[in-house]
Amino acid sequence: MRRFDYARAEDVADAVRYGTRRDALYLGGGTNLVDLMRETVAQPAALVDVTRLASTIEGTETGGLRIGAAARNSLVAEHPAVRQRYPALARAILAGASAQIRNMATVGGNLLQRTRCAYFYDVEGSRCNRRSPGQGCDAIEGLNRGHAVLGTSSSCIATHPSDMCVALAALDAVVHLAHEDGERSLPLTALHRVPGDRPDIETVLRPGELVTGVELPRLPLAARSTYRKVRDRASYAFALVSVAAAVEVEAGIVQDVRLALGGVGTTPWRARHAEETLRGQAVGEPAFRRAAQAELAAAVPRAHNGFKVELAVRTVIGVLNELTREEA
Amino acid sequence: MSLEQAPLPLGPSSWAIDAGPDPLAARQGLIGAPLARRDGPAKVTGEARYASEVRLDGMLYGALAFSTIPRGRIVAMDTSSAERAAGVALVMTHHNAPRLHSTVELGTAERAAAADELPVMQDDRIRWNGQPIAIVLAESQEQADHAASLIDATYQPEPAITRFDQARADARPPALYQGDPLRQTIGDPWTALAESPHTVDAVYTTPRHHHNAIEPHAVTLAWDGDELTVHDCPQAVTHLAWSLAQVFGIRQDQVHISAPYVGGGFGGKMLWQHQILAAAAARLSGRPVRVVLSREGVYRVVGGRTSTEQRVAIGAEDDGTFTSLVHTGVVATSRHNNVPEPFIKPARCLYATRNATFEVKRADLDMLANTFMRAPGEAVGTFALESAVDELADRMGVDPIELRLCNEPAVDPSSGKPFSARHLIEAYRAGAERFGWEARSPRPRARRDGEWLIGLGCATATYPYNRFPGGAARITINRNGDATVEVAAHEMGMGTGTVQSQVAAERLGLPVEKIIFVLGDSSLPGVVLAGGSQQTAAIGGAITAAHRELVGELLKLINCDSPLAGLHPDEVGTIPGGLGRLDDPSRSESYTAILAAAGVDTISAEATAPEGMEQLEWSMHSYGAQFCEVRVSVITGEIRVSRFLGSFDCGRIINARTAASQLRGGIVMGLGLALMEETQVDGRSGRIMNPSLADYHVPAHADVPDIEVMWTDIPDPHTPLGAHGVGEIGITGTAAAVANAVYNAIGVRVRDPPITPDKLLRHSPGR
């Protein structure tokens, strides 16, 4: 049997002390990591259980909301402040996985979940640069209908699977981190790395660095934010395309907008090109289409995922139409 | 049964002649009653013990390692790490596996159960990607799984055919399939097609599918000398016993298969390599063994439904009459088996036509043997045929139901035989009214609710009536008037034991509580495949025969002063708790009185049902009309089935509750065929890339609307109980009904299910 040590951290100091051990991994709900261990994709020497760390959801002095990394996904989705002030986040979580998995999965774990690329999982039979650096990628010329079109490289086209992260990316979320050397914070959009030539390095986290919480800033337009997920079946399926959006309109002109895409990127994809294109424009389908197309201009489709470009454009238009219906 | 009813005459001794319907077919009472499953409480409380839950003393747990190339040789195998791993008792590879006899392919011998006749771990050859290359036995499942992951094989790959387009260039006619060349031409279809004022001619493709029974394949077994006891979950206990005996060179009666519960089969639970490997490894290790395939293991070891490419061309006159019907195509098969998915079967019986051609060709790949999966042939054949009929109706501007009904044949169009029972028109009329078909707009994109376009579609369902040879039963009545009925049949979740208890109770005139129905064991009478939707008729026929035998034995037993003395079985009938004279019901005797008077504790009779000669006399099929309403997003192309109704003509329904579940379950699986199911094979390697229920999508609760089912309940006069099996017809026609509804909603015709959003986007303007 593959042996590993298990330690349950009582506090952050405890956790990062264990966590700096070689080949240690933090364990949240285990809904992804335990699968990866069973498939031998992940072979940690030690697991540091961080589910006893902060799981509270509370307001911040600046009018935002701080969510402890150990908060279960289902608790976040049903929290009144989340539902009222950041509905895109609640909807994104509820669009993901199944009720049982959401009851187990933590916010920190959701941030660090790994791609569901079939070749990544197929340890015995397939090549994967993300799993085994330098091995090659069987997805680029293979079955890639579910794969990313944005942020890809010649090494890897694996999609970031999270729904929650897409909403967090749109909502300007900040990730709080702890390390033996001290604490720091990052925008969520700076946490994940595009694969480049090192797809195995998925985040900017240093060895042993721990996600302690996620902070949502005060963001009034988020009160009318939404999340739409397009998928092959109505439950328990990863996004073909998803869109998290919030928009502020005055006199028919887009004042401010937040837009992020899921299912199309190698990371949770904040659509900044689209946002820039949209600000100051008159609401309406032509502007929405230009904005979406601006974001997707950089897309690199493969044999089976080209539809995602058009689907993403349509879904962005559909979501923005929905959010601006009264203003239009 | 009620006391007022006249004695029920015995069932016929032959179904081949027009002897009139089974008297039981017209009975009210238990026949048709919606009895709850008798084994339901045992299942929901966990008391029911499945093959993977049987614990044997000293048992080892097995895990398989699989090849990662499609074709070639194993040149080296490093098992040293696995052998050293904790808890490992045995690593078996082709180097140390016991010498085994060949398996016998299903259909080539009466009791054959194997998918192919390949040697099982007997040589260094790899024949498909995923072939078992080793089995590890260890003290725990986790230890076995871990050790199996340590096995390292080195291969000498050889060129392999792993893509359908490579193989189809060499497509060829199959060997006879169940005695059928799968090729037939009537009249001059090509000339008739060319001269037809209205035509449709299109190619439809369907991908590979897997059965995905909720219970993965599992076997727990032990040797005692040359006696092998096997707890398994097969659809054919007797076939499995015989087949394993062949492989190990022992007699069938030295193999005992126990399978009281099967957690779903759908055609996939026959003899595959895991049972043979478990038994061989148990022999080598000298200890009992349990092998439960992981879900990935099921995909690697157990074949599914293969892919098809079907051409359907129809020619029609201005009045809608079909002048020509062409249904031809190619299916993927493996080099080493012969299950050419017979998709032409529906076209051969559904429509009147003077000119037709039907043909299935096979294209061989280096892949795992494909096999039977729920309605093999009909499930995918009705998709193509019934889509084409809808396309023709659309082109002609006629209602698709009316187009179908004006082509109703008077006799079977391909065999010329009369139909034993065919009430498809009634099923359509009743279903259309109930579903609200008149609300359908003939034009696509005519109904809309916000971004959702709403469409209605329909399609015909059909599945043959089968009754295979070998149905046998033993009935035993004791002094308390309890009856035990024993058949080597199968309970895979469909309610066999419950339904046949109703049949036996009504046949014997006993309350159902007095019936003990025993099945799922190879020591019981009969060779009864739980396949082809034939169990209901096969067991029904067997009980009829055994009952006739039993009545004869009872009449021999009675005293000369009995009111029944000297009577022939055909002169008596069933009354509550016993037998009565048909011409004078007041003259009767109870079973308990007969046994008591004779001083015996039990009386038992066993008989084999007469062969299913009725199938030679008549064209025998079930039919149905499937109705679907879908909602399609104009923005994303997402499809949601919002309503579904199946209206069936499948003989007398024996249990309204279990039949409804069977029909509904078939429809749910048909929704999967239409919208999401696809075994994804990487064409470069022949490797299945979605071997899990996360990646292989089947309909989840949120994908399944309320499904209404109804039936004509008209008995077939030529079958036991007037019944047909209903396990498979539900999946037929369903995918076409969905595709036709999608077309009606959004005006896009998808001929290559699964119908996923990307396939609609290409043709949809998006608003």
Chai-1 contact restraints between the chains, C-beta under 6 A:
chainA,res_idxA,chainB,res_idxB,connection_type,confidence,min_distance_angstrom,max_distance_angstrom,comment,restraint_id
A,M1,B,A86,contact,1.0,0.0,6.0,A-B,restraint_1
A,M1,B,H146,contact,1.0,0.0,6.0,A-B,restraint_2
A,T40,B,S149,contact,1.0,0.0,6.0,A-B,restraint_3
A,A118,B,M689,contact,1.0,0.0,6.0,A-B,restraint_4
A,E124,B,T68,contact,1.0,0.0,6.0,A-B,restraint_5
A,G125,B,T68,contact,1.0,0.0,6.0,A-B,restraint_6
A,G125,B,R687,contact,1.0,0.0,6.0,A-B,restraint_7
A,G142,B,D682,contact,1.0,0.0,6.0,A-B,restraint_8
A,L143,B,Q680,contact,1.0,0.0,6.0,A-B,restraint_9
A,L143,B,D682,contact,1.0,0.0,6.0,A-B,restraint_10
A,L143,B,M689,contact,1.0,0.0,6.0,A-B,restraint_11
A,V230,B,T636,contact,1.0,0.0,6.0,A-B,restraint_12
A,D232,B,M676,contact,1.0,0.0,6.0,A-B,restraint_13
A,D232,B,H697,contact,1.0,0.0,6.0,A-B,restraint_14
A,D232,B,T756,contact,1.0,0.0,6.0,A-B,restraint_15
A,R233,B,M676,contact,1.0,0.0,6.0,A-B,restraint_16
A,R233,B,H697,contact,1.0,0.0,6.0,A-B,restraint_17
A,R233,B,D703,contact,1.0,0.0,6.0,A-B,restraint_18
A,A234,B,A702,contact,1.0,0.0,6.0,A-B,restraint_19
A,A234,B,D703,contact,1.0,0.0,6.0,A-B,restraint_20
A,S235,B,A700,contact,1.0,0.0,6.0,A-B,restraint_21
A,S235,B,A702,contact,1.0,0.0,6.0,A-B,restraint_22
A,Y236,B,A700,contact,1.0,0.0,6.0,A-B,restraint_23
A,F307,B,D758,contact,1.0,0.0,6.0,A-B,restraint_24
A,F307,B,L761,contact,1.0,0.0,6.0,A-B,restraint_25
A,E310,B,L761,contact,1.0,0.0,6.0,A-B,restraint_26
A,R314,B,I635,contact,1.0,0.0,6.0,A-B,restraint_27
A,R314,B,G766,contact,1.0,0.0,6.0,A-B,restraint_28
A,T315,B,T636,contact,1.0,0.0,6.0,A-B,restraint_29
A,G318,B,I635,contact,1.0,0.0,6.0,A-B,restraint_30
